[in-house]
Amino acid sequence: MFTGVLLLLLGLLMLLERTGFIVGDVWDLFIPIALIALGTSFIFRRKKNSCC
């Protein structure tokens, strides 16, 4: 699921840059957002062996 969200976000950023809503390089925006998303997924990830 995380990979799908990441790909969706990348596609959205590229589309916004292509249409002129975002000025600059997509990678300048994508890298920090990807790191935030990755950190958030680690924080909220549930362990499979957890009882609650």
N, CA, C and O atoms as a MOPAC input file, in Angstrom:
PM7 MOZYME 1SCF
protein

 N      0.81200 1    -1.18600 1     0.00000 1
 C      0.00000 1     0.00000 1     0.00000 1
 C      0.86100 1     1.25900 1     0.00000 1
 O      0.54500 1     2.23700 1    -0.67700 1
 N      1.93700 1     1.22700 1     0.75400 1
 C      2.81600 1     2.39100 1     0.84900 1
 C      3.41400 1     2.73200 1    -0.51300 1
 O      3.52300 1     3.90600 1    -0.86700 1
 N      3.79600 1     1.72700 1    -1.26400 1
 C      4.38400 1     1.95300 1    -2.58600 1
 C      3.36300 1     2.59500 1    -3.51900 1
 O      3.70600 1     3.48700 1    -4.29500 1
 N      2.13700 1     2.15700 1    -3.45000 1
 C      1.09300 1     2.73100 1    -4.29000 1
 C      0.84600 1     4.19900 1    -3.98900 1
 O      0.67600 1     5.00700 1    -4.90200 1
 N      0.82800 1     4.54400 1    -2.69800 1
 C      0.63900 1     5.93800 1    -2.30600 1
 C      1.82100 1     6.77500 1    -2.76800 1
 O      1.64200 1     7.90200 1    -3.23200 1
 N      3.01100 1     6.23900 1    -2.64500 1
 C      4.20900 1     6.95400 1    -3.07300 1
 C      4.18900 1     7.21300 1    -4.58300 1
 O      4.52200 1     8.31200 1    -5.02800 1
 N      3.80400 1     6.21800 1    -5.36100 1
 C      3.71600 1     6.39100 1    -6.80600 1
 C      2.61800 1     7.38500 1    -7.18800 1
 O      2.78800 1     8.18200 1    -8.11100 1
 N      1.50600 1     7.33500 1    -6.48300 1
 C      0.43000 1     8.28500 1    -6.73100 1
 C      0.88900 1     9.70600 1    -6.43900 1
 O      0.59300 1    10.62400 1    -7.20300 1
 N      1.59800 1     9.88900 1    -5.35500 1
 C      2.11300 1    11.20300 1    -4.98700 1
 C      3.12200 1    11.70900 1    -6.01600 1
 O      3.09800 1    12.88400 1    -6.38200 1
 N      3.98900 1    10.84900 1    -6.47300 1
 C      4.96700 1    11.23000 1    -7.48700 1
 C      4.27400 1    11.64200 1    -8.78400 1
 O      4.64600 1    12.64500 1    -9.39200 1
 N      3.28100 1    10.88400 1    -9.20700 1
 C      2.54300 1    11.23100 1   -10.40700 1
 C      1.80800 1    12.54700 1   -10.26500 1
 O      1.75800 1    13.33600 1   -11.20900 1
 N      1.23900 1    12.79400 1    -9.10100 1
 C      0.53800 1    14.04400 1    -8.85700 1
 C      1.49500 1    15.23100 1    -8.89500 1
 O      1.17700 1    16.26700 1    -9.47900 1
 N      2.64800 1    15.08800 1    -8.28300 1
 C      3.63600 1    16.16900 1    -8.31100 1
 C      4.11300 1    16.45600 1    -9.73300 1
 O      4.27200 1    17.61600 1   -10.11400 1
 N      4.34200 1    15.40500 1   -10.51200 1
 C      4.78200 1    15.60100 1   -11.89200 1
 C      3.69600 1    16.27200 1   -12.72800 1
 O      3.99300 1    17.11900 1   -13.57000 1
 N      2.43800 1    15.89500 1   -12.49700 1
 C      1.33700 1    16.51400 1   -13.22100 1
 C      1.20100 1    17.98900 1   -12.85400 1
 O      0.99500 1    18.83200 1   -13.72700 1
 N      1.31500 1    18.30100 1   -11.57200 1
 C      1.22100 1    19.69400 1   -11.14000 1
 C      2.36500 1    20.53600 1   -11.69700 1
 O      2.17100 1    21.70300 1   -12.03700 1
 N      3.55700 1    19.94600 1   -11.79200 1
 C      4.68600 1    20.67900 1   -12.37100 1
 C      4.45800 1    20.89800 1   -13.87100 1
 O      4.73100 1    21.97900 1   -14.39300 1
 N      3.96700 1    19.88700 1   -14.54400 1
 C      3.75100 1    19.95800 1   -15.99200 1
 C      2.69700 1    21.01100 1   -16.34700 1
 O      2.81100 1    21.69200 1   -17.36700 1
 N      1.67000 1    21.14100 1   -15.50100 1
 C      0.60500 1    22.10700 1   -15.77300 1
 C      0.93600 1    23.50600 1   -15.27300 1
 O      0.19300 1    24.44700 1   -15.55300 1
 N      2.03100 1    23.66600 1   -14.54100 1
 C      2.46500 1    24.98700 1   -14.12700 1
 C      2.04500 1    25.38900 1   -12.72600 1
 O      2.31700 1    26.51300 1   -12.30500 1
 N      1.38900 1    24.49800 1   -11.99200 1
 C      0.99900 1    24.83100 1   -10.62200 1
 C      2.19700 1    24.82300 1    -9.68100 1
 O      2.22000 1    25.56500 1    -8.69900 1
 N      3.18400 1    23.99600 1    -9.97000 1
 C      4.42000 1    23.93200 1    -9.18700 1
 C      5.55200 1    24.41800 1   -10.08300 1
 O      5.75300 1    23.90400 1   -11.18300 1
 N      6.27600 1    25.40000 1    -9.60400 1
 C      7.41200 1    25.92700 1   -10.35200 1
 C      8.68000 1    25.35400 1    -9.73000 1
 O      8.87200 1    25.44700 1    -8.51700 1
 N      9.52900 1    24.77300 1   -10.53300 1
 C     10.77000 1    24.20300 1   -10.03100 1
 C     10.86100 1    22.72700 1   -10.34800 1
 O     10.12400 1    22.20300 1   -11.18200 1
 N     11.76700 1    22.07800 1    -9.67300 1
 C     12.02800 1    20.66400 1    -9.89800 1
 C     11.14500 1    19.80800 1    -8.99500 1
 O     11.03300 1    20.07500 1    -7.79900 1
 N     10.51700 1    18.77900 1    -9.56800 1
 C      9.65700 1    17.88000 1    -8.79300 1
 C     10.45100 1    17.17500 1    -7.70100 1
 O      9.93800 1    16.95800 1    -6.60300 1
 N     11.68100 1    16.82100 1    -7.99000 1
 C     12.46900 1    16.07000 1    -7.02000 1
 C     12.76100 1    16.89500 1    -5.77000 1
 O     12.93500 1    16.34000 1    -4.68400 1
 N     12.81500 1    18.21900 1    -5.92100 1
 C     13.01200 1    19.06500 1    -4.75300 1
 C     11.83300 1    18.96900 1    -3.79100 1
 O     12.00300 1    19.15500 1    -2.58600 1
 N     10.65100 1    18.68400 1    -4.30600 1
 C      9.47400 1    18.51500 1    -3.46000 1
 C      9.24600 1    17.06300 1    -3.06600 1
 O      8.79100 1    16.77900 1    -1.95800 1
 N      9.56100 1    16.15000 1    -3.97200 1
 C      9.23400 1    14.74100 1    -3.74600 1
 C     10.08100 1    14.09900 1    -2.65100 1
 O      9.55400 1    13.33900 1    -1.83800 1
 N     11.35600 1    14.38200 1    -2.61300 1
 C     12.24200 1    13.74200 1    -1.64000 1
 C     11.81000 1    14.03500 1    -0.20000 1
 O     11.67900 1    13.09300 1     0.58100 1
 N     11.58200 1    15.29500 1     0.19000 1
 C     11.13400 1    15.52700 1     1.57500 1
 C      9.77100 1    14.90700 1     1.87900 1
 O      9.55500 1    14.38800 1     2.97400 1
 N      8.84700 1    14.96000 1     0.90900 1
 C      7.52900 1    14.36500 1     1.13600 1
 C      7.64200 1    12.85100 1     1.27500 1
 O      6.95500 1    12.25300 1     2.10200 1
 N      8.49500 1    12.23400 1     0.48100 1
 C      8.69900 1    10.78800 1     0.56800 1
 C      9.29900 1    10.40500 1     1.92000 1
 O      8.90500 1     9.39800 1     2.50800 1
 N     10.24100 1    11.19400 1     2.41500 1
 C     10.83300 1    10.90200 1     3.71900 1
 C      9.81400 1    11.06200 1     4.83800 1
 O      9.79400 1    10.26200 1     5.77400 1
 N      8.97600 1    12.07500 1     4.75400 1
 C      7.92400 1    12.26400 1     5.76000 1
 C      6.94200 1    11.10200 1     5.72500 1
 O      6.54500 1    10.59300 1     6.77300 1
 N      6.54900 1    10.68000 1     4.53300 1
 C      5.62100 1     9.56100 1     4.39500 1
 C      6.24200 1     8.26100 1     4.91500 1
 O      5.56600 1     7.46400 1     5.56700 1
 N      7.50100 1     8.05400 1     4.63200 1
 C      8.18300 1     6.85500 1     5.10900 1
 C      8.26500 1     6.84400 1     6.63200 1
 O      8.00200 1     5.82100 1     7.26300 1
 N      8.62500 1     7.96800 1     7.21300 1
 C      8.68600 1     8.06000 1     8.67700 1
 C      7.33400 1     7.85600 1     9.32300 1
 O      7.22500 1     7.20400 1    10.36100 1
 N      6.29800 1     8.41900 1     8.70400 1
 C      4.94300 1     8.25600 1     9.23100 1
 C      4.50100 1     6.80300 1     9.15300 1
 O      3.84500 1     6.29900 1    10.06500 1
 N      4.85800 1     6.13400 1     8.07500 1
 C      4.47900 1     4.72200 1     7.95000 1
 C      5.17800 1     3.86700 1     9.00200 1
 O      4.59000 1     2.90500 1     9.49600 1
 N      6.41100 1     4.19600 1     9.35300 1
 C      7.11900 1     3.46200 1    10.40400 1
 C      6.48600 1     3.72200 1    11.77000 1
 O      6.41400 1     2.82000 1    12.60500 1
 N      6.03600 1     4.93200 1    11.99300 1
 C      5.43000 1     5.25600 1    13.28500 1
 C      4.10000 1     4.52800 1    13.46700 1
 O      3.83300 1     3.98300 1    14.53700 1
 N      3.26600 1     4.51700 1    12.42900 1
 C      1.92700 1     3.96700 1    12.54700 1
 C      1.80900 1     2.51400 1    12.12200 1
 O      0.70800 1     1.96500 1    12.09200 1
 N      2.92500 1     1.89100 1    11.79500 1
 C      2.88300 1     0.48800 1    11.39400 1
 C      2.56300 1    -0.38200 1    12.60600 1
 O      3.15600 1    -0.21700 1    13.67200 1
 N      1.64000 1    -1.28900 1    12.43800 1
 C      1.28300 1    -2.21400 1    13.51500 1
 C      2.10000 1    -3.49100 1    13.33600 1
 O      2.33300 1    -3.95600 1    12.22000 1
 N      2.50900 1    -4.01600 1    14.42700 1
 C      3.24300 1    -5.27800 1    14.38900 1
 C      2.25000 1    -6.42200 1    14.17500 1
 O      1.15200 1    -6.40400 1    14.73100 1
 N      2.63100 1    -7.40600 1    13.38000 1
 C      1.73000 1    -8.52300 1    13.06700 1
 C      1.48100 1    -9.41200 1    14.29000 1
 O      0.40900 1   -10.00400 1    14.41000 1
 N      2.44000 1    -9.51100 1    15.18100 1
 C      2.30100 1   -10.36400 1    16.34400 1
 C      1.71000 1    -9.63000 1    17.53800 1
 O      1.64500 1   -10.19100 1    18.63100 1
 N      1.28400 1    -8.40300 1    17.35500 1
 C      0.72300 1    -7.61200 1    18.44700 1
 C     -0.68200 1    -8.09600 1    18.75700 1
 O     -1.45700 1    -8.40900 1    17.85400 1
 N     -0.99900 1    -8.15600 1    20.03400 1
 C     -2.31700 1    -8.65600 1    20.42600 1
 C     -3.37300 1    -7.56700 1    20.36600 1
 O     -4.55700 1    -7.88100 1    20.24400 1
 N     -2.98100 1    -6.26400 1    20.45100 1
 C     -3.99800 1    -5.19800 1    20.50500 1
 C     -3.86300 1    -4.23700 1    19.36100 1
 O     -4.63700 1    -3.28500 1    19.26000 1

